[in-house]
Amino acid sequence: MSRRKKSFPCGHKGYGQICHRCAQQQATWEQKRKRKNEWQETFAQDPIDLRALPKNVVVKARNIIMGLQTANNYRDFHGKRLRHDRLVISIPVTRNYRLLCRDYGSFLTPEEVISHEEYNVCKPGS
């Protein structure tokens, strides 16, 4: 008794009740969707909007912000005060991005993460 391959609605052929290729692909898609949703949910806890930034920049910016909240000095992150506005502090996140913070005397408040191009074109923080 020989078994014949049957065609599934998706176009694949096989012997089972379901198309295992499509089932596996669906499971992979669900895992990716779940990871993406978990990543998107982490933005709700950020003090500033980091959604438009690349993932590596978001992770580094979060580490710097957490370090600043635990009373680390901004100089530990190679931050510098701007010449035209001494209350604004620029902290390099990566080679291409800067975190701008405002100094309120006893604490720093992160304001935004901008690209190095934006940082060089205009006077940030004003």
Backbone as a ProteinNet text record, in pm:
[ID]
protein_1_A
[PRIMARY]
MSRRKKSFPCGHKGYGQICHRCAQQQATWEQKRKRKNEWQETFAQDPIDLRALPKNVVVKARNIIMGLQTANNYRDFHGKRLRHDRLVISIPVTRNYRLLCRDYGSFLTPEEVISHEEYNVCKPGS
[TERTIARY]
84.8	0	89.3	85.7	168.3	84	147.5	79.4	109.1	12	30.7	42.3	129.8	140.7	15.5	-28.9	-144.9	-100.4	-175.1	-145.4	-225.4	-156.5	-221.6	-266.7	-357.3	-404.6	-292.5	-183	-71.5	11.6	-7.5	68.3	177	211.5	310.2	248.5	334.2	286.2	344.2	266.4	313.1	215.4	246.1	165.7	76.2	102.9	32.2	-101.6	-160.7	-288.5	-270	-153.1	-125	6.8	28.1	155	254	353.1	447.7	540.1	566.9	650.1	580.8	453.6	378.4	357	335.3	317.9	445.4	559.9	687.6	712.2	681	698.1	605.9	483.7	390.2	441.9	499	555.6	671.9	754.2	866.6	815.3	713.1	655.4	598.4	532.6	474.9	583.7	695.5	807.3	863.6	882.4	933.9	838.6	708.8	608.1	609.2	624.5	627.5	750	867.2	988.9	975.8	915.9	898.7	804.9	695.8	602.1	667	747.8	819	916.1	984.9	1078.8	1003.7	888.2	810.1	757.7	725.6	674.8	781.7	908.8	1014.8	1026.1	975	984	895.3	796	705.2	777.7	887.5	959.3	1067.7	1094	1199.8	1154.4	1243	1206.3	1199.3	1265.1	1258.8	1223.8	1180.7	1140.3	1263.5	1279.5	1392.9	1348.4	1221.6	1165.1	1229.8	1269	1318.6	1465.9	1530.3	1674	1704.2	1823.1	1863.1	1875.2	1862.4	1858.1	1984.2	2100.9	2224.4	2233.2	2181.7	2182.6	2085.2	1969.1	1869.6	1928	1994.1	2051	2157.6	2246.4	2351.7	2294.9	2196.1	2134.3	2065.8	1999.1	1934.6	2037.6	2150.7	2255.8	2308.8	2328	2377.1	2273.2	2146.9	2041.1	2031	2038.4	2034.9	2154.3	2271.9	2390.6	2378.5	2317.6	2297.9	2196	2096	1995.2	2049.6	2152.4	2213.3	2328.1	2323.4	2415.6	2557.4	2577.5	2709.3	2730.4	2854.1	2887.8	2881.5	2835	2826.3	2964.5	3069.4	3205.2	3249.5	3185.3	3216.2	3178	3085.6	3040.8	3099.1	3202.8	3272.8	3183.1	3093.2	3004.9	3075.2	3030.1	3089.8	2979.9	3004.3	2911.8	2931.6	2823.6	2832.5	2886.2	2959.3	3020.8	2918.2	2819.2	2721.7	2612.1	2591.8	2492	2548.4	2602.5	2672.9	2579.5	2449.7	2355	2318.9	2357.5	2331.5	2457.9	2440.5	2552.4	2533.1	2637.9	2636.4	2716.4	2651.3	2717.2	2716.5	2833.4	2835	2775.6	2679.5	2619.5	2696	2707.6	2793.6	2869.4	2937.8	3012.1	2918.2	2796.7	2704.4	2588.8	2578.3	2464.8	2511.6	2438.3	2467.9	2341.5	2358.5	2249.8	2264.3	2160.1	2161.9	2087.2	2150.5	2090.4	2094.9	2000.2	1998.8	2035.1	2123.4	2170.8	2082	2022.9	1939	2005	2134.8	2208.7	2232.7	2129.2	2146.5	2118.1	2060.6	2032.3	2034	2051.2	2049.1	1920.9	1862.4	1743.9	1776.6	1763.7	1785.7	1675.6	1716.2	1618.1	1594.4	1701.9	1684.2	1815.5	1802.8	1918.2	1910.7	2016.1	2017.4	2138.9	2129.1	2241.9	2352.4	2471.1	2584.1	2566.6	2500	2473.3	2383.6	2274.5	2186.2	2259.8	2344.2	2420.9	2514.2	2574.4	2669.1	2601.5	2481.9	2416.7	2363.9	2296.2	2237.1	2292	2260.7	2301.9	2200	2233.4	2135.8	2106	1985.7	1946.9	1889.7	1893	1838.2	1704.5
-117.6	0	123.8	199.3	319.5	442.8	537.4	660.8	767	845.1	952.9	1084.9	1170.2	1304.5	1382	1459.7	1543.1	1689	1766.1	1909.8	1984.7	2074.1	2157.5	2287	2362.2	2488.8	2589.7	2578.1	2671.7	2640.2	2520.1	2482	2380.3	2360.9	2260	2121.9	2019.4	1881.6	1804.1	1709.9	1628.9	1519.1	1445.6	1331.4	1357.6	1459.2	1479.3	1549	1579	1649.1	1799.3	1850.6	1993	2010.1	2127.9	2160.5	2201.1	2119.2	2145.8	2263.2	2286.4	2401.2	2531.4	2539.9	2662.1	2677	2566	2572.1	2621.4	2573.6	2617.2	2764.9	2805.4	2945.6	3034.7	2990.6	3067	3081.5	2974.6	2980.6	3078.8	3080.3	3174.3	3317.9	3342	3476.2	3520.4	3429	3463.6	3497.6	3423.9	3455.2	3593.2	3623.8	3755.2	3866	3844.3	3943.9	3964.6	3855.5	3864.5	3944.1	3914.2	3987.7	4135.4	4165.5	4304.8	4377.3	4312.8	4374.6	4397	4301.3	4318	4434.9	4448.7	4560	4692.9	4698.3	4821.9	4861.1	4761.9	4790.3	4852.2	4826.6	4881.6	5033.3	5090	5234.6	5313.3	5248.4	5318.2	5363.7	5298.7	5331.7	5436.7	5474.9	5571.7	5713.5	5795.2	5934	6022.4	5980.7	6054.9	5956.5	6008	5922.4	5871.2	5738.7	5676.4	5586.4	5592	5497.2	5506.2	5622.1	5639.2	5603	5563.7	5537.3	5390.2	5360.6	5220.7	5150.8	5019.3	4941.2	4958.5	4956.7	4969.3	5106.6	5210.3	5345	5351	5286.4	5284.1	5216.8	5103.8	5029.9	5113.4	5176.5	5258.2	5381.7	5445.1	5563.4	5526.7	5412.6	5367.7	5342.5	5283.7	5259.8	5391.5	5489.6	5620	5687.4	5683.5	5746.4	5679.9	5547.5	5477.8	5516.1	5528.3	5568.9	5709	5799.1	5936	5940.7	5853.8	5849.8	5791.7	5708.2	5651.7	5738.5	5865.5	5968.7	5954.4	5889.9	5893.3	6031.5	6073	6202.3	6192.4	6297.8	6295.2	6282.7	6322.5	6310.4	6164.6	6075.5	5932.5	5878	5946.2	5905.5	5995	6071.6	6162.9	6279.1	6319.7	6431.6	6564.7	6664	6797.5	6901.9	7012.8	7125.4	7198.1	7250.7	7326.3	7465.8	7521.7	7653.2	7765.2	7756.8	7866.3	7858.1	7741.8	7725.8	7626.5	7676.3	7592.1	7499.8	7519.5	7432.5	7307.9	7304.1	7187.9	7103.3	6974.1	6880.2	6781.6	6760.9	6667.1	6543.1	6426.9	6300.6	6214	6169.5	6083.4	5946.1	5905.2	5772.5	5675.5	5708.4	5635.9	5742.7	5699.6	5795.3	5893.5	5849.7	5930.5	5991.4	5965.5	6015.9	6077.2	6181.8	6250.7	6257.3	6241.3	6258.9	6397.4	6478.5	6612.3	6611	6664.9	6672.7	6817.4	6853.9	6987.3	6974	7063.4	7063.3	7154	7095.9	7172.1	7184.1	7183.3	7199.5	7067.8	7010.2	6886.6	6761.4	6776.5	6659.6	6698.5	6597	6614.2	6553.7	6620.7	6568.1	6544.1	6419.6	6394.9	6460.1	6525.4	6594	6522.3	6482.5	6412.1	6349.5	6252.1	6193.9	6239.2	6304.8	6355.4	6301.3	6301.1	6255.5	6359.9	6317.2	6408.8	6518	6487.2	6587.8	6698.3	6660.2	6760.6	6841.1	6774.1	6836.3	6943.8	6918.1	7012.9	7127.3	7104.9	7204.2	7321.2	7291.3	7399.6	7394.6	7497.6	7499.2	7419.4	7295.7	7214.6	7270.1	7243.4	7284.7	7424.2	7498	7634.4	7641.5
0	0	0	-104.2	-112.8	-80.4	-14.6	22.8	-81.6	-111.5	-207.3	-133.7	-183.6	-126.7	-161.7	-63.4	-92.3	-99.2	-170.8	-182.8	-77.7	-6.4	93.8	27.5	90.1	30.3	4.7	80	62.3	-61.6	-118.1	-236.6	-207.8	-81.3	-46.5	-55.4	-64.6	-71.1	45.7	96.4	207.5	241.2	350.2	388.4	508.9	587.8	713.5	699.2	815.9	819.6	797.4	834.7	819.4	745.8	693.6	628.2	737	762.7	870.5	839.5	711.5	673.9	709.1	675.8	706.3	856.6	926.5	1071.9	1138.6	1091.7	1148.2	1116.6	996.7	959.2	1041.5	1065.7	1147.1	1289.7	1344.6	1479.7	1485.2	1381.9	1374.9	1369.8	1289.7	1280.6	1414.3	1484.5	1614.7	1715.7	1711.9	1801.6	1770.7	1643.3	1604.9	1647.5	1627.4	1665.7	1817.2	1892.3	2038.3	2084.9	2025.5	2061.8	2027.9	1912.3	1872.3	1968	2007	2101.1	2237.2	2283.4	2410.6	2402.6	2288.7	2269.2	2270.1	2203.2	2198.1	2336.4	2419.9	2554.3	2644.1	2615.6	2700.1	2685.7	2576.8	2555.7	2651.4	2709.7	2801.4	2927.6	2963.7	3086.8	3065.8	2942.4	2914.6	2947.4	3005.6	3035.8	2910.4	2802.6	2675.9	2564.8	2451.5	2340.1	2266.2	2263	2195.6	2081	2042.6	1946.1	1807.4	1762.9	1626.3	1611.7	1720.3	1717.9	1693.5	1640.8	1625.2	1760.9	1759	1882.6	1966.9	1904.4	1982.8	2050.6	1985.9	2043.9	2161.8	2146.8	2254.5	2378.6	2359.9	2472.9	2543.9	2467.2	2528.2	2596.1	2533.3	2593.4	2725.1	2728.1	2852.3	2962.1	2925.8	3025.3	3081.4	2995.9	3041.4	3130.6	3089.1	3169.7	3306.7	3310.5	3439.6	3524.9	3462.2	3536.6	3593.2	3517.4	3566	3679.6	3675.3	3781.4	3910.3	3900.9	4021.5	4070.1	4036.5	4086.3	4035.3	3920.7	3858.5	3798	3793.3	3736	3584.2	3518.1	3372.3	3308.7	3379.8	3326.1	3316.7	3394.1	3383.1	3246	3179.3	3046.6	2937.5	2969.6	2878.1	2834.8	2922.6	2892.7	2911.2	2833.9	2840.1	2835.8	2901.4	2895.6	2763.2	2709.2	2584.9	2614.3	2520.7	2541.3	2541.7	2455.1	2443.8	2550.3	2610.7	2716.9	2818.1	2925.7	3022.6	3100.8	3090	3160.2	3079	2953.1	2866.8	2860.6	2881.5	2881.5	2767.7	2690.8	2579.2	2617.7	2608.6	2641.4	2516	2469.2	2350.8	2381.2	2299.9	2314.2	2225.4	2099.3	2004.9	1927.7	1827.3	1746.3	1674.9	1645.4	1567.1	1645.5	1774.8	1853.4	1984	2028.2	2154	2237.9	2368.6	2464.3	2524.6	2512.6	2569.9	2701.6	2804	2937.1	2984.4	3067.9	3127.6	3274.5	3318.9	3456.9	3541.2	3645.2	3737.8	3874	3877.1	4002	4072.3	4129.8	4206.4	4124	4004.1	3920.9	3773.4	3688.8	3544.5	3489.4	3392.8	3326.2	3179.4	3132.7	2989.9	2907.5	2797.8	2713.9	2582.4	2513.3	2387	2342.6	2252.8	2186.7	2041.9	1995.1	1858.1	1784.7	1653.5	1573	1577.5	1544.4	1546.4	1441.7	1331.4	1228.4	1283.1	1349	1408.6	1513.5	1588.1	1695.6	1640.6	1525.8	1467.3	1391.2	1335.6	1252.4	1334.7	1444.2	1522.2	1664.5	1740.9	1879.5	1959.7	2003	2073.1	2210.9	2257.3	2390.2	2395.7	2284.7	2288.4	2221.9
[MASK]
++++++++++++++++++++++++++++++++++++++++++++++++++++++++++++++++++++++++++++++++++++++++++++++++++++++++++++++++++++++++++++++

